Amino acid sequence: MFEKSIKISLVFLFALGLSFSGMAQGIEFFHGTWPEALQKAKEEGRMIFVDANTSWCGPCRRMAKNVFTQEKVGDFFNSRFINMKVDMEKGDIDFRKAFHVRAYPTLFFIDENGQVVKKKVGGQQAESLIKLGQEALALYDNIDDMNDLFEQGKRDAAFLRKYVKALNNAGKPTAKAVNIYLRRQKDLSTPENLLFIFDAVQSADSKAFDLLIEHRKDIEKIKSPKAVKDLIKRACKQTVKTAIEFQDENLLKEAKSKMKKHYPEMAKPFKYQADLSYFAATKNEAEYLKCAKKYAKKIVKKNAFEQHKLATDVYSAFPASPKATKLAEELAEKAAQTGGLWEYYFTYAQLLAKNNKKKEAIQTGEKALEIAQTQKAPIGRIRMFLSKLKAER
């Protein structure tokens, strides 16, 4: 029973740990004015996502800390929306005049004409926020109507460009529409065709990806080198997901190879992250632990946030394994010593308890409680953990 409570608490820490990332991997917010955002939306053919918040709103702060910072949220929103945060008491005056908000946060999805496509009141977790975005995109693109038109034989270039972009936004397969479009083009180097190639890329194991690389310099002039790099990373990550789905090591190798060739500065961390995901999914504990140790030594090093994240990832991948739990404990100890946050000590304490080191677990849990109290952090879980552990001694 106690081990079950440890697992539940650790799952809580997995989500919480993301809040301490200093890396720019979450949502990238636009810092211009509301009129400038509308103009940008018209130029790029994208909706605007707005987080209407206040400085005193608890759910707003939690989303900013724990949700907007997550990589999967950033991957989804950065590629599909122009993102803004507006403090409704002292933020952009034009937005505040146009939209009257009475509850916080209110999340808006707004088209280039300033019309609300979808809105939602209240804080969201990562999955529900992404789902909201998908629903807004489906409304914006009228994808059901476009599917019907495509099935009825509509094939003009303007429609296919819009249709492929809509499919990509919705996470639907694009290959059939992409191939039809490409077969009809005599010159792929025109600006509209270069944009089409960019919008068509979903994975690294695709014709669209190869065309992206072939025309990379020209596409970078239109979209920016950063946008192309971000797309390369997303495409390679998608190929890793496909490799995991079909347990195909050749696809895994292809994703790592293309990342190394086309985004070399991110190739090493990507390689380890891809392997860790694959070995976890295929339940290859020996290779997973070997990879985790190398990742910790060569990439993570003394980064406390990454040490903590890797500790929780290792435990999550093989919670019943003594070897995995031992490695997770070692990583959590380093994170606590390096970073000093109560969350890191709490994770370390739980892993000590999992490894039947109850005396050390109590001492470490009390250290976590001491730090948490100075920061006015939530301490109920720590106290419950300590109470149960002391009762079992």
Secondary structure as the mmCIF struct_conf table of DSSP 4:
data_model
#
loop_
_struct_conf.conf_type_id
_struct_conf.id
_struct_conf.beg_label_comp_id
_struct_conf.beg_label_asym_id
_struct_conf.beg_label_seq_id
_struct_conf.end_label_comp_id
_struct_conf.end_label_asym_id
_struct_conf.end_label_seq_id
HELX_RH_AL_P HELX_RH_AL_P1 PHE A 2 GLY A 17
HELX_RH_3T_P HELX_RH_3T_P1 LEU A 18 PHE A 20
BEND BEND1 MET A 23 ALA A 24
BEND BEND2 GLY A 26 GLY A 26
HELX_LH_PP_P HELX_LH_PP_P1 ILE A 27 PHE A 30
BEND BEND3 GLY A 32 GLY A 32
HELX_RH_AL_P HELX_RH_AL_P2 TRP A 34 GLU A 44
TURN_TY1_P TURN_TY1_P1 GLY A 45 GLY A 45
STRN STRN1 MET A 47 ASN A 53
TURN_TY1_P TURN_TY1_P2 SER A 55 TRP A 56
HELX_RH_AL_P HELX_RH_AL_P3 GLY A 58 ARG A 62
HELX_RH_PI_P HELX_RH_PI_P1 MET A 63 VAL A 67
TURN_TY1_P TURN_TY1_P3 PHE A 68 THR A 69
HELX_RH_AL_P HELX_RH_AL_P4 GLU A 71 ASN A 78
TURN_TY1_P TURN_TY1_P4 SER A 79 ARG A 80
STRN STRN2 PHE A 81 ASP A 87
TURN_TY1_P TURN_TY1_P5 MET A 88 LYS A 90
BEND BEND4 GLY A 91 GLY A 91
HELX_RH_AL_P HELX_RH_AL_P5 ILE A 93 ALA A 98
BEND BEND5 ALA A 103 PRO A 105
STRN STRN3 THR A 106 ILE A 110
TURN_TY1_P TURN_TY1_P6 GLU A 112 ASN A 113
BEND BEND6 GLY A 114 GLY A 114
STRN STRN4 VAL A 116 VAL A 121
BEND BEND7 GLY A 122 GLY A 122
HELX_RH_AL_P HELX_RH_AL_P6 ALA A 126 ASP A 141
TURN_TY1_P TURN_TY1_P7 ASN A 142 ASN A 142
HELX_RH_AL_P HELX_RH_AL_P7 ILE A 143 GLU A 151
TURN_TY1_P TURN_TY1_P8 GLN A 152 GLY A 153
HELX_RH_AL_P HELX_RH_AL_P8 ALA A 157 ASN A 169
TURN_TY1_P TURN_TY1_P9 ALA A 170 GLY A 171
HELX_RH_AL_P HELX_RH_AL_P9 ALA A 175 ARG A 183
TURN_TY1_P TURN_TY1_P10 ARG A 184 ARG A 184
BEND BEND8 LYS A 186 LYS A 186
TURN_TY1_P TURN_TY1_P11 LEU A 188 SER A 189
BEND BEND9 THR A 190 THR A 190
HELX_RH_AL_P HELX_RH_AL_P10 PRO A 191 ALA A 200
BEND BEND10 ALA A 204 SER A 206
HELX_RH_AL_P HELX_RH_AL_P11 LYS A 207 GLU A 214
TURN_TY1_P TURN_TY1_P12 HIS A 215 HIS A 215
HELX_RH_AL_P HELX_RH_AL_P12 ARG A 216 LYS A 223
HELX_RH_AL_P HELX_RH_AL_P13 PRO A 225 PHE A 246
TURN_TY1_P TURN_TY1_P13 GLN A 247 GLN A 247
HELX_RH_AL_P HELX_RH_AL_P14 GLU A 249 HIS A 262
BEND BEND11 TYR A 263 TYR A 263
HELX_RH_3T_P HELX_RH_3T_P2 PRO A 264 MET A 266
HELX_RH_AL_P HELX_RH_AL_P15 ALA A 267 ALA A 281
TURN_TY1_P TURN_TY1_P14 THR A 282 LYS A 283
HELX_RH_AL_P HELX_RH_AL_P16 GLU A 285 TYR A 295
HELX_RH_PI_P HELX_RH_PI_P2 ALA A 296 VAL A 300
TURN_TY1_P TURN_TY1_P15 LYS A 301 LYS A 302
HELX_RH_AL_P HELX_RH_AL_P17 ALA A 304 ALA A 317
TURN_TY1_P TURN_TY1_P16 PRO A 319 ALA A 320
HELX_RH_AL_P HELX_RH_AL_P18 PRO A 322 GLY A 339
HELX_RH_AL_P HELX_RH_AL_P19 TRP A 342 LYS A 354
TURN_TY1_P TURN_TY1_P17 ASN A 355 ASN A 356
HELX_RH_AL_P HELX_RH_AL_P20 LYS A 358 THR A 374
TURN_TY1_P TURN_TY1_P18 GLN A 375 LYS A 376
HELX_RH_AL_P HELX_RH_AL_P21 GLY A 380 ALA A 391
TURN_TY1_P TURN_TY1_P19 GLU A 392 GLU A 392
#
